[in-house]
Amino acid sequence: MKVVLASHNAKKITEMRAILSQMGVEVLSQRDVGVDLEPEETGTTFEANARIKAKAVMEATGLPAIADDSGLMVDALDGAPGVYSARYGGPGLDDTGRWQLLLRNMAGQSHRTCRFVSVICCAFPDGSEILARGECPGVLAEGPSGAGGFGYDPIFFLPQLGKTMAQLTPEEKNQISHRARALAGFQTEWEKRHNGTDQ
């Protein structure tokens, strides 16, 4: 089955394709289907924003559309930046600027537990949907390490591995990340829906 990914993030598209291809799902980018949408993320939860993006692209293409809304929740900051992770600090900041701001806001803070959250929504033309959530716990590092990944990966430390998310290979990340966990839940629901048949 073909699904359109409601994202312009090239690294996210690569990650999603690598995981979903194992399920026999062909992931198309918006560019592949001649659509250029950037729905406004007005939701206050990851679930709401994933649903907004998936529905908008599904309605524009007539194809099932899958969206991921994800972010970093820091316990000492009451869950911030949360759904605003990609907009943390306002316009003009890139990934590096955002995690640098976060480290400044956490200066002197010893309680550094955090978690990455990903919610996957697939909206179908018949009005139904699949929704799945995944979380990956970690600790906010004091400084960046690693050149892989994207977003807050360089400062997201995984104590059980002794590495940041940015120090993992793509294969390692796709085993343990919040997105991989959300997609595992998504796969279970997908298989229930399709009952092992190709539609």
Secondary structure as the mmCIF struct_conf table of DSSP 4:
data_model
#
loop_
_struct_conf.conf_type_id
_struct_conf.id
_struct_conf.beg_label_comp_id
_struct_conf.beg_label_asym_id
_struct_conf.beg_label_seq_id
_struct_conf.end_label_comp_id
_struct_conf.end_label_asym_id
_struct_conf.end_label_seq_id
STRN STRN1 LYS A 2 LEU A 5
HELX_RH_AL_P HELX_RH_AL_P1 ALA A 10 LEU A 20
HELX_RH_3T_P HELX_RH_3T_P1 SER A 21 MET A 23
TURN_TY1_P TURN_TY1_P1 GLY A 24 GLY A 24
HELX_LH_PP_P HELX_LH_PP_P1 VAL A 25 VAL A 25
STRN STRN2 GLU A 26 LEU A 28
HELX_LH_PP_P HELX_LH_PP_P2 SER A 29 SER A 29
TURN_TY1_P TURN_TY1_P2 GLN A 30 GLN A 30
HELX_RH_3T_P HELX_RH_3T_P2 ARG A 31 VAL A 33
TURN_TY1_P TURN_TY1_P3 GLY A 34 GLY A 34
BEND BEND1 THR A 44 THR A 45
HELX_RH_AL_P HELX_RH_AL_P2 PHE A 46 THR A 61
BEND BEND2 GLY A 62 LEU A 63
STRN STRN3 ALA A 65 VAL A 74
HELX_RH_3T_P HELX_RH_3T_P3 ASP A 75 LEU A 77
TURN_TY1_P TURN_TY1_P4 ASP A 78 GLY A 79
STRN STRN4 PRO A 81 PRO A 81
HELX_RH_3T_P HELX_RH_3T_P4 GLY A 82 ARG A 87
TURN_TY1_P TURN_TY1_P5 TYR A 88 GLY A 89
TURN_TY1_P TURN_TY1_P6 PRO A 91 GLY A 92
HELX_RH_AL_P HELX_RH_AL_P3 ASP A 95 ASN A 105
TURN_TY1_P TURN_TY1_P7 MET A 106 GLY A 108
STRN STRN5 THR A 113 ALA A 123
TURN_TY1_P TURN_TY1_P8 PRO A 125 ASP A 126
BEND BEND3 GLY A 127 GLY A 127
STRN STRN6 GLU A 129 LEU A 140
BEND BEND4 GLU A 142 GLY A 143
BEND BEND5 ALA A 147 ALA A 147
BEND BEND6 GLY A 149 PHE A 150
TURN_TY1_P TURN_TY1_P9 GLY A 151 TYR A 152
HELX_RH_3T_P HELX_RH_3T_P5 ASP A 153 ILE A 155
STRN STRN7 PHE A 156 LEU A 158
TURN_TY1_P TURN_TY1_P10 PRO A 159 GLY A 162
STRN STRN8 LYS A 163 THR A 164
HELX_RH_3T_P HELX_RH_3T_P6 MET A 165 GLN A 167
BEND BEND7 LEU A 168 LEU A 168
HELX_RH_AL_P HELX_RH_AL_P4 PRO A 170 ILE A 176
BEND BEND8 SER A 177 SER A 177
HELX_RH_AL_P HELX_RH_AL_P5 HIS A 178 HIS A 194
TURN_TY1_P TURN_TY1_P11 ASN A 195 GLY A 196
#
